[in-house]
Amino acid sequence: MKIGWNKVTGERARLVSWRNQYDPSPGTFSVEMDSNDSSQYIFLWNNSRPYLTDGKYDPSTGAFSGIPEMTPIRNSIYAFQYVDNNEEAYFMVTVKNDNILFRLTIDVSGQAKSTVWVADRNKWMLFFLQPKDKCVVYSMCGSFSRCTENAIPSCSCLQGFHEQSPSNRISGNYAEGCTRNVGLHCHSNSSAPKARKDKFYVMNNVRLPDWSRTVPAENIVNLQDNLDGSGDTIFIRLAASELPNSKTKKWRVVSIIIGGFILLVCGVITCICFLRKRTMKAIIPIAVDGHLTTLKYSDLQLITKSFSEKLGSGSFGSVFKGALPDKTVVAVKKLEGFRQGEKQVRAEMSTIRTIHHINLVRLLGFCSHGAQRLLVCEHMQDGSLDRHLFVNNAGALSWSRRYQIAIGISKGLPYLHERCRDCIIHCDIKPDNILLDASFVPKVADFGLAKLLGRDFSRVLTSMRGTIGYLAPKWISGMAITSKADVFSYGMLLFEIISQRRNAEQGEQGANMFFPVLAAKKLLEDDVQTLLDPESVDVIDLEELGRACKVTCWCVQDEESSRPSMGEIVQILEGFVDVSIPPVPRYLHVLAERANHVEISINE
């Protein structure tokens, strides 16, 4: 495009603003080549009054002196050319890269804007603006209005005036300005004293542009706020009704004093009530930046109603329901048999507090009260997995849901094993320690507590709690354990998820009913479909069933090195990695014998 003028015809090409942001008809402002000095642009209001030039064009830099930011940008984006001959004079912009969209417009605010389309952000990005200050634009705010830089909106009517065209102002056009609310009485024939009819409103820290001093006083244009506290004071004549009288001011002052006193009294009463009821409300701080929230025992007593609602007994103690002041339901666990020192426990708890995973129950706080240790955790609405898994009614979990629960559990454990600062071994994976939220998303609970409590306590726990069916052989023999101990426990848990019956209970019905051995045998025979209950109406994906049976048998292999990691298990269950049929582990044979099973021949 060319912006300039034809010396032969006298025709000028110029940029003209829209009437407002939504109306493309010609507006108030324009940019054209200066007829007095064709090496620069000139900005005009109403095609008559100039209010800015962009400085002379410098061929050596390819930019205007008033727009220095053009210099570093033009080399990569556009080329600027100035032509002056006997027939015409014009400026022309040429975009160098065909993939770049370049736009130059004059806005309804009277400012020239140059923008480039950025595809990654899907928007036009501004890279220069003239003039930078809106308030420099002549009559941008219209008459009887003031302009304030960096305000939204920039224009506002003076005291005693209102918008002349509200619809245009909403669309971004303020040029029509404001008009008086009440006409002046200075020419009235009434005999009443003029002082009661017209008064002067005082405005401090304002500035009038130099050229505006020639404008008649009855049509103030481009009044500007000086936010730095400097500037002049002007007096604007208004009808007396637009200004409060002294009596009104006095009553206003009295009202403010009375209102303030009432607020003060109410504030004091509120504080007293708060202090009196402080023992009735627990204020639980929120942990930030990985630091553990330390809670008072009295607060935990309050939010649990003195530990009156017991949710159950976990591997490491009893769990009680509680509610924070914001109605958030939490689970408070009293740890039993705790032997470590408080300093060591607090350090380890702080590590666990930083763990965030959708399949791990979140630890919210910790309390040390004498010999007692208490944890505050998020509450799971649907309780533990065993409550839903081992039921013989229509409310039993479907195969699809059970399979997704198995995948969810498998995703939480590799986070503990591989992605935490220290490897955290759960040591007690079983249905009782898998909690479900309202959408049946599984979350592993009690993670890290066996590690915190120490191996001595874990040995005692094994004999007392009767969870030997989930523990790896090395763990029982007292040898050092690794994260593969959790892999073994997960395998035994997965047997129960598949069969919906506890492994130990199945041993009471004979050798052929011990599901871990039966599943391993049917897997070798490529006959896993016979594991299904013929009377069940549940729809089971045989491919998923075979995948799950392979995983269980690989998890419970006698040698740790033969067991997959939990990360590999996730990939297998989700179908990304195929796995061969595993051998039947010897340990399943041992479990069968311990449950008084008839010996089953195992192919090695």
C-alpha positions, -999 to 999 in steps of 0.1 A, spaced: 0 0 0 10 36 -5 4 64 20 11 98 4 -3 122 -22 -5 126 -60 12 159 -70 -7 160 -103 -42 154 -90 -37 165 -55 -54 134 -42 -41 121 -8 -41 85 5 -44 83 43 -53 61 72 -86 69 89 -99 55 122 -132 36 126 -161 54 142 -159 29 170 -147 -6 176 -177 -21 158 -186 6 132 -161 8 103 -175 41 89 -149 70 90 -140 82 124 -125 113 140 -87 106 136 -65 102 106 -28 99 96 -14 113 64 17 127 49 25 162 61 19 187 33 44 211 48 72 184 52 65 153 32 92 133 50 70 127 80 35 117 89 11 140 107 -18 130 130 -51 150 126 -82 154 146 -114 160 126 -92 163 94 -81 197 106 -62 200 139 -28 183 141 -18 168 174 14 147 166 40 140 141 62 109 140 94 127 132 113 129 100 122 97 80 159 87 81 169 66 51 200 54 69 180 37 96 148 31 77 127 45 106 112 77 118 130 97 145 99 97 167 96 59 166 131 45 175 117 10 181 112 6 144 149 4 138 157 -31 152 125 -46 140 123 -35 104 153 -56 93 136 -89 102 100 -81 95 95 -53 69 112 -29 45 102 8 46 105 29 15 101 66 9 95 78 -27 95 114 -39 94 124 -76 77 148 -99 44 129 -99 39 116 -64 54 113 -29 46 84 -6 57 59 20 54 22 13 57 -8 37 68 -42 23 67 -73 45 98 -95 38 85 -128 49 53 -142 33 45 -161 64 42 -130 85 11 -109 86 18 -72 93 -9 -46 100 -8 -8 105 -39 10 116 -51 41 134 -72 32 164 -105 48 176 -83 62 203 -63 83 178 -32 61 182 -13 45 153 -7 8 160 16 -16 142 9 -53 149 22 -87 138 1 -119 138 17 -146 160 3 -180 151 15 -198 182 -5 -174 204 -34 -170 179 -34 -132 183 -21 -99 170 10 -87 190 17 -50 193 53 -39 186 49 -1 183 24 25 192 22 62 185 15 83 205 23 61 235 1 82 258 -36 83 250 -40 116 267 -18 133 241 -45 127 214 -65 159 209 -101 156 220 -98 118 225 -120 121 255 -142 149 241 -154 180 259 -159 183 297 -141 150 302 -107 142 317 -81 117 306 -62 95 330 -33 75 317 -32 37 325 -68 38 337 -97 17 323 -115 35 309 -91 64 302 -119 89 299 -143 100 326 -168 129 328 -162 158 352 -182 164 383 -217 176 372 -215 160 337 -226 128 321 -218 109 289 -233 125 258 -233 92 239 -231 61 262 -234 37 234 -204 50 216 -184 51 248 -191 14 253 -177 8 218 -145 27 226 -153 61 211 -152 89 237 -148 118 213 -183 130 217 -175 139 253 -199 148 281 -227 173 287 -240 190 318 -264 174 342 -281 207 350 -278 240 330 -262 271 345 -283 299 360 -258 327 353 -282 344 328 -314 338 348 -337 368 354 -346 355 388 -339 379 417 -325 351 439 -289 355 448 -266 340 422 -245 323 448 -274 300 455 -278 290 419 -242 285 405 -211 275 423 -176 264 415 -162 229 417 -125 228 425 -102 203 407 -66 199 419 -36 184 402 -48 187 366 -31 199 334 -43 215 303 -23 210 271 -6 241 259 -27 244 227 -59 241 248 -55 275 264 -69 291 233 -101 271 236 -131 290 251 -136 281 287 -171 269 282 -159 240 262 -130 223 281 -111 197 260 -83 173 270 -82 180 307 -56 156 321 -50 141 355 -16 146 370 -12 115 391 22 125 405 6 153 425 18 182 404 -3 204 381 -27 233 383 -60 239 401 -90 249 380 -125 259 389 -155 246 370 -188 264 372 -218 241 381 -253 245 391 -256 247 429 -277 215 430 -246 196 417 -226 204 448 -234 195 484 -240 225 507 -222 230 540 -251 215 560 -251 184 540 -213 181 545 -218 185 583 -244 158 584 -222 136 562 -193 140 586 -215 132 616 -229 102 598 -193 89 591 -183 94 627 -214 76 640 -210 48 614 -174 44 623 -182 41 660 -208 15 653 -184 -5 632 -158 -3 660 -182 -16 686 -193 -44 663 -156 -53 657 -149 -54 694 -179 -76 700 -169 -99 672 -134 -103 686 -148 -111 721 -171 -137 706 -143 -152 686 -120 -155 716 -148 -170 737 -156 -196 710 -120 -203 701 -121 -236 719 -151 -245 698 -133 -241 664 -101 -257 652 -80 -237 629 -60 -261 608 -30 -244 590 -23 -254 554 11 -268 547 31 -251 520 64 -256 502 67 -292 514 67 -284 551 47 -306 573 17 -291 591 20 -296 629 -13 -298 646 -24 -296 682 -39 -326 699 -67 -304 712 -76 -294 676 -77 -330 666 -100 -338 695 -123 -310 684 -125 -319 647 -131 -356 655 -155 -349 683 -132 -366 708 -125 -395 684 -161 -406 686 -166 -418 650 -143 -447 642 -139 -456 606 -119 -487 611 -86 -502 622 -57 -501 598 -24 -519 599 -8 -492 621 -37 -481 642 -73 -469 644 -88 -443 621 -114 -417 630 -135 -394 610 -131 -356 614 -143 -324 598 -123 -292 594 -139 -258 599 -145 -254 562 -164 -287 563 -136 -307 546 -138 -343 558 -105 -358 569 -93 -391 584 -73 -390 616 -52 -420 624 -38 -429 658 -5 -448 653 0 -477 676 33 -493 686 52 -463 675 89 -466 686 109 -440 667 119 -406 681 98 -375 672 127 -357 654 133 -387 631 96 -392 624 90 -355 618 118 -355 592 105 -386 574 69 -373 576 80 -341 559 94 -361 531 61 -380 527 42 -347 529 57 -336 496 43 -367 477 14 -359 454 -1 -385 432 -37 -393 422 -34 -429 434 -18 -421 468 -37 -409 498 -25 -374 507 -10 -367 541 -22 -334 554 -7 -331 589 10 -346 619 5 -344 656 29 -355 684 12 -356 718 33 -373 745 38 -409 734 10 -406 708 16 -400 671 -14 -390 649 -17 -384 612 -43 -363 593 -51 -376 558 -76 -370 531 -108 -389 536 -119 -414 510 -157 -415 507 -161 -451 495 -139 -466 521 -114 -495 516 -113 -519 487 -121 -550 508 -155 -536 517 -165 -537 480 -144 -566 468 -155 -594 490 -193 -592 488 -217 -617 473 -245 -594 460 -254 -571 432 -232 -544 446 -200 -562 438 -175 -545 416 -177 -552 379 -147 -567 361 -141 -534 341 -141 -514 374 -119 -540 391 -94 -539 362 -92 -501 363 -86 -503 401 -58 -527 396 -42 -503 371 -46 -474 394 -29 -492 423 0 -502 400 5 -465 390 7 -453 426 35 -478 437 62 -469 411 58 -433 422 68 -444 457 96 -467 445 112 -446 418 101 -409 418 105 -399 454 137 -385 469 140 -417 490 126 -451 479 95 -457 500 86 -494 504 50 -498 515 54 -533 530 17 -540 535 -1 -539 502 -35 -555 507 -72 -546 500 -76 -531 534 -50 -505 526 -65 -495 492 -91 -467 496 -116 -456 470 -129 -421 463 -164 -412 452 -155 -422 415 -139 -455 426 -104 -441 419 -80 -462 441 -55 -446 464 -28 -465 483 -30 -457 520 -4 -461 548 25 -458 524 58 -453 541 46 -462 576 63 -496 577 95 -479 567 90 -453 594 80 -478 621 110 -500 614 115 -537 606 111 -549 642 76 -536 644 68 -549 610 76 -584 621 53 -581 650 27 -566 628 29 -597 605 22 -622 633 -5 -601 649 -24 -589 619 -25 -622 600 -14 -607 567 13 -633 560 -5 -642 528 7 -609 512 43 -609 523 73 -620 502 94 -649 513 125 -627 520 104 -605 543 92 -634 564 127 -649 566 141 -617 580 163 -609 551 168 -574 537 140 -564 514 137 -542 484 108 -526 464 102 -561 449 86 -570 482 57 -546 473 56 -562 438 50 -596 455 22 -582 477 6 -565 447 6 -599 429 -12 -615 458 -37 -586 459 -43 -589 422 -52 -626 427 -80 -614 450 -91 -586 427 -95 -612 399 -114 -638 420 -132 -614 444 -123 -637 473 -96 -636 499 -68 -661 491 -67 -674 527 -104 -681 527 -102 -701 495 -78 -725 511 -105 -738 534 -124 -753 505 -97 -777 491 -67 -777 469 -86 -772 437 -102 -740 451 -70 -722 460 -72 -695 433 -35 -685 430 -24 -721 422 -55 -726 401 -49 -694 381 -12 -703 375 -22 -738 363 -49 -726 340 -26 -700 326 -1 -727 316 -29 -746 300 -41 -715 281 -75 -720 297 -81 -689 318 -118 -687 308 -126 -716 330 -116 -694 360 -149 -675 354 -180 -682 375 -205 -697 350 -234 -682 369 -219 -647 368 -235 -621 345 -205 -599 345 -189 -591 311 -152 -600 313 -126 -592 287 -107 -624 283 -76 -606 270 -75 -584 301 -81 -615 323 -51 -633 307 -30 -602 310 -38 -599 347 -31 -636 354 3 -633 338 11 -603 359 1 -620 391 22 -650 385 53 -629 375 48 -608 406 50 -637 430 81 -654 415 104 -668 442 135 -648 430 132 -610 432 151 -606 399 124 -625 381 97 -601 392 89 -571 371 90 -536 385 58 -517 392 65 -494 363 67 -524 339 34 -538 354 16 -506 345 27 -510 309 17 -547 308 -18 -541 322 -24 -511 299 -15 -533 269 16 -515 258 40 -544 266 34 -580 260 47 -606 284 53 -644 282 36 -670 303 55 -673 336 64 -706 354 43 -715 385 61 -701 415 72 -726 442 59 -703 469 23 -708 458 28 -745 465 41 -736 500 10 -715 506 -12 -743 495 4 -767 519 2 -743 548 -36 -740 541 -39 -778 544 -42 -783 506 -35 -815 488 -2 -813 470 -5 -802 434 21 -812 408 39 -781 395 58 -781 363 91 -764 367 
